[in-house]
């Protein structure tokens, strides 16, 4: 809070992200009174134009109040948010009696749902408010609520941002539904004319790899190559190599690594290490040695276990390792 207070003196005004971080911190510590004062300061500092994207900050406090049994207080603050924060017209500025809702239905989650709806539709519905709310819900794992709002947004004629689709994919992959995440990329985004980015593909690829579907994930390299302006980056290849190696598909990982190097994406030492070790485990010593040579030519030092794997693979028997150590280059004894 002291740093936040000093920002004005340093001619550095807080933005929405600053308020979001501060609000989550205060609410997380149970400092709801301070959080409320922070909200009021936000009204006259950054909410003067009623930006819909601010809903992600407002709902943090409102939900924290509900979680602490302060439902009526949440209703009062919501009314101020609609009037001063979101600049809602008087004819739309109607706040449900959350106290009655809570008593009659007995669920804080029901009240939270009403708050979310009010934040999006109680003011002037906008693409910014929908996108911000949906992204928040996905990040919290509330996929059904987010999907409902997503459909409502499109029915209202608003266009979801690419970041909103990515939030959906990320949420699905987080709970082991990478296949559904892939459908969002391949079907839903295509149907709504939303062009995927490299980051979008990386989310799906990483989700598939974590679920042991690395072979399917590799197929996205070709799809990316066919899409104009969507070139796989270093992160794409590293995800694939790691995923393939975790499934024991070391030959396939070596092929992806070769493609990575051909496109001038230089792997880190860890990527080389895992591929070399894996090739040694399946008896592909020659390929492992070639990758070791490539690794050394780039000035990267292999880990000790890589040398151990190579020696074991070449000797075929641990009893002969000592005899082989003498012929290894002095480089292996250089301090790592």
DAZISUL-V411171 format. One record per residue. N is the residue number from 1. PHI is phi in whole degrees, 0 to 359 (NA if undefined). NEAR is the number of other ideal C-beta (glycine too) atoms within 8 Angstrom. Layout:
BEGIN
n=N phi=PHI near=NEAR
n=N phi=PHI near=NEAR
END
This chain:
BEGIN
n=1 phi=NA near=6
n=2 phi=295 near=5
n=3 phi=295 near=6
n=4 phi=299 near=9
n=5 phi=293 near=7
n=6 phi=279 near=8
n=7 phi=299 near=11
n=8 phi=297 near=8
n=9 phi=293 near=5
n=10 phi=266 near=6
n=11 phi=58 near=5
n=12 phi=234 near=6
n=13 phi=279 near=8
n=14 phi=294 near=10
n=15 phi=251 near=7
n=16 phi=300 near=10
n=17 phi=296 near=6
n=18 phi=299 near=10
n=19 phi=296 near=13
n=20 phi=297 near=11
n=21 phi=296 near=8
n=22 phi=297 near=12
n=23 phi=296 near=14
n=24 phi=295 near=9
n=25 phi=295 near=8
n=26 phi=294 near=12
n=27 phi=293 near=13
n=28 phi=297 near=6
n=29 phi=269 near=6
n=30 phi=78 near=6
n=31 phi=270 near=8
n=32 phi=289 near=13
n=33 phi=294 near=6
n=34 phi=296 near=9
n=35 phi=297 near=14
n=36 phi=294 near=10
n=37 phi=296 near=8
n=38 phi=297 near=12
n=39 phi=298 near=15
n=40 phi=295 near=8
n=41 phi=292 near=8
n=42 phi=292 near=13
n=43 phi=305 near=11
n=44 phi=263 near=7
n=45 phi=262 near=9
n=46 phi=231 near=11
n=47 phi=259 near=13
n=48 phi=296 near=7
n=49 phi=260 near=5
n=50 phi=68 near=12
n=51 phi=290 near=9
n=52 phi=295 near=16
n=53 phi=293 near=10
n=54 phi=290 near=15
n=55 phi=300 near=14
n=56 phi=295 near=12
n=57 phi=281 near=13
n=58 phi=300 near=13
n=59 phi=293 near=13
n=60 phi=300 near=13
n=61 phi=290 near=15
n=62 phi=299 near=15
n=63 phi=289 near=11
n=64 phi=296 near=11
n=65 phi=298 near=13
n=66 phi=297 near=15
n=67 phi=298 near=7
n=68 phi=262 near=8
n=69 phi=77 near=5
n=70 phi=260 near=9
n=71 phi=293 near=13
n=72 phi=296 near=8
n=73 phi=298 near=8
n=74 phi=298 near=15
n=75 phi=296 near=13
n=76 phi=295 near=8
n=77 phi=291 near=13
n=78 phi=300 near=16
n=79 phi=301 near=10
n=80 phi=290 near=10
n=81 phi=298 near=13
n=82 phi=296 near=14
n=83 phi=283 near=10
n=84 phi=262 near=7
n=85 phi=273 near=14
n=86 phi=259 near=16
n=87 phi=54 near=9
n=88 phi=289 near=12
n=89 phi=298 near=6
n=90 phi=302 near=5
n=91 phi=291 near=4
n=92 phi=257 near=10
n=93 phi=276 near=12
n=94 phi=240 near=5
n=95 phi=252 near=11
n=96 phi=299 near=9
n=97 phi=280 near=7
n=98 phi=295 near=16
n=99 phi=298 near=9
n=100 phi=295 near=8
n=101 phi=299 near=12
n=102 phi=293 near=13
n=103 phi=292 near=7
n=104 phi=284 near=6
n=105 phi=249 near=7
n=106 phi=61 near=5
n=107 phi=220 near=7
n=108 phi=296 near=9
n=109 phi=296 near=6
n=110 phi=297 near=10
n=111 phi=296 near=14
n=112 phi=299 near=11
n=113 phi=297 near=9
n=114 phi=295 near=11
n=115 phi=297 near=15
n=116 phi=300 near=13
n=117 phi=296 near=9
n=118 phi=294 near=12
n=119 phi=294 near=17
n=120 phi=278 near=13
n=121 phi=249 near=7
n=122 phi=287 near=14
n=123 phi=266 near=14
n=124 phi=260 near=10
n=125 phi=306 near=10
n=126 phi=213 near=8
n=127 phi=300 near=10
n=128 phi=297 near=9
n=129 phi=292 near=15
n=130 phi=297 near=17
n=131 phi=299 near=14
n=132 phi=295 near=13
n=133 phi=293 near=15
n=134 phi=297 near=16
n=135 phi=299 near=12
n=136 phi=298 near=11
n=137 phi=297 near=13
n=138 phi=296 near=14
n=139 phi=295 near=9
n=140 phi=269 near=6
n=141 phi=80 near=8
n=142 phi=270 near=8
n=143 phi=293 near=12
n=144 phi=297 near=6
n=145 phi=296 near=10
n=146 phi=294 near=14
n=147 phi=297 near=9
n=148 phi=299 near=8
n=149 phi=291 near=14
n=150 phi=299 near=12
n=151 phi=297 near=8
n=152 phi=297 near=9
n=153 phi=299 near=13
n=154 phi=291 near=11
n=155 phi=295 near=6
n=156 phi=278 near=8
n=157 phi=93 near=4
n=158 phi=269 near=10
n=159 phi=259 near=6
n=160 phi=294 near=14
n=161 phi=284 near=8
n=162 phi=301 near=11
n=163 phi=296 near=8
n=164 phi=288 near=12
n=165 phi=298 near=15
n=166 phi=294 near=11
n=167 phi=297 near=13
n=168 phi=293 near=16
n=169 phi=299 near=15
n=170 phi=299 near=12
n=171 phi=295 near=13
n=172 phi=293 near=14
n=173 phi=294 near=15
n=174 phi=296 near=7
n=175 phi=254 near=8
n=176 phi=79 near=6
n=177 phi=244 near=8
n=178 phi=297 near=14
n=179 phi=298 near=8
n=180 phi=292 near=8
n=181 phi=298 near=16
n=182 phi=294 near=11
n=183 phi=295 near=9
n=184 phi=300 near=13
n=185 phi=291 near=14
n=186 phi=275 near=7
n=187 phi=244 near=8
n=188 phi=296 near=9
n=189 phi=293 near=13
n=190 phi=295 near=8
n=191 phi=297 near=6
n=192 phi=255 near=9
n=193 phi=55 near=5
n=194 phi=256 near=9
n=195 phi=275 near=7
n=196 phi=289 near=10
n=197 phi=253 near=8
n=198 phi=301 near=11
n=199 phi=297 near=7
n=200 phi=298 near=14
n=201 phi=299 near=16
n=202 phi=299 near=12
n=203 phi=298 near=13
n=204 phi=292 near=16
n=205 phi=300 near=14
n=206 phi=295 near=11
n=207 phi=297 near=14
n=208 phi=296 near=15
n=209 phi=297 near=16
n=210 phi=292 near=9
n=211 phi=262 near=8
n=212 phi=77 near=7
n=213 phi=243 near=10
n=214 phi=294 near=15
n=215 phi=299 near=9
n=216 phi=295 near=7
n=217 phi=298 near=14
n=218 phi=300 near=11
n=219 phi=300 near=8
n=220 phi=288 near=10
n=221 phi=299 near=12
n=222 phi=291 near=7
n=223 phi=295 near=9
n=224 phi=294 near=13
n=225 phi=295 near=8
n=226 phi=278 near=5
n=227 phi=268 near=9
n=228 phi=299 near=3
n=229 phi=77 near=4
n=230 phi=240 near=9
n=231 phi=260 near=7
n=232 phi=305 near=10
n=233 phi=256 near=9
n=234 phi=303 near=9
n=235 phi=299 near=7
n=236 phi=303 near=14
n=237 phi=293 near=15
n=238 phi=296 near=12
n=239 phi=298 near=13
n=240 phi=295 near=16
n=241 phi=299 near=16
n=242 phi=297 near=11
n=243 phi=295 near=15
n=244 phi=296 near=16
n=245 phi=294 near=13
n=246 phi=294 near=9
n=247 phi=262 near=8
n=248 phi=79 near=7
n=249 phi=267 near=10
n=250 phi=287 near=14
n=251 phi=295 near=9
n=252 phi=296 near=11
n=253 phi=297 near=15
n=254 phi=296 near=13
n=255 phi=294 near=8
n=256 phi=293 near=14
n=257 phi=297 near=15
n=258 phi=297 near=8
n=259 phi=295 near=10
n=260 phi=297 near=13
n=261 phi=293 near=11
n=262 phi=300 near=6
n=263 phi=265 near=7
n=264 phi=63 near=5
n=265 phi=257 near=9
n=266 phi=276 near=7
n=267 phi=292 near=13
n=268 phi=280 near=8
n=269 phi=300 near=11
n=270 phi=298 near=6
n=271 phi=293 near=12
n=272 phi=301 near=17
n=273 phi=303 near=12
n=274 phi=290 near=12
n=275 phi=289 near=16
n=276 phi=300 near=16
n=277 phi=297 near=12
n=278 phi=296 near=12
n=279 phi=297 near=15
n=280 phi=296 near=14
n=281 phi=297 near=9
n=282 phi=258 near=9
n=283 phi=82 near=6
n=284 phi=267 near=11
n=285 phi=295 near=11
n=286 phi=298 near=6
n=287 phi=297 near=9
n=288 phi=298 near=16
n=289 phi=294 near=9
n=290 phi=296 near=8
n=291 phi=291 near=14
n=292 phi=296 near=13
n=293 phi=298 near=8
n=294 phi=298 near=10
n=295 phi=298 near=12
n=296 phi=293 near=10
n=297 phi=294 near=6
n=298 phi=268 near=7
n=299 phi=78 near=4
n=300 phi=259 near=9
n=301 phi=262 near=7
n=302 phi=291 near=14
n=303 phi=286 near=9
n=304 phi=301 near=8
n=305 phi=296 near=8
n=306 phi=291 near=13
n=307 phi=298 near=11
n=308 phi=300 near=8
n=309 phi=296 near=13
n=310 phi=295 near=14
n=311 phi=298 near=12
n=312 phi=298 near=11
n=313 phi=294 near=12
n=314 phi=289 near=8
n=315 phi=284 near=11
n=316 phi=79 near=6
n=317 phi=208 near=6
n=318 phi=299 near=6
n=319 phi=294 near=4
n=320 phi=262 near=9
n=321 phi=299 near=11
n=322 phi=302 near=5
n=323 phi=290 near=7
n=324 phi=274 near=11
n=325 phi=302 near=8
n=326 phi=296 near=5
n=327 phi=264 near=4
n=328 phi=288 near=8
n=329 phi=298 near=4
n=330 phi=302 near=5
n=331 phi=301 near=7
n=332 phi=292 near=9
n=333 phi=265 near=4
n=334 phi=290 near=7
n=335 phi=300 near=2
n=336 phi=285 near=5
END
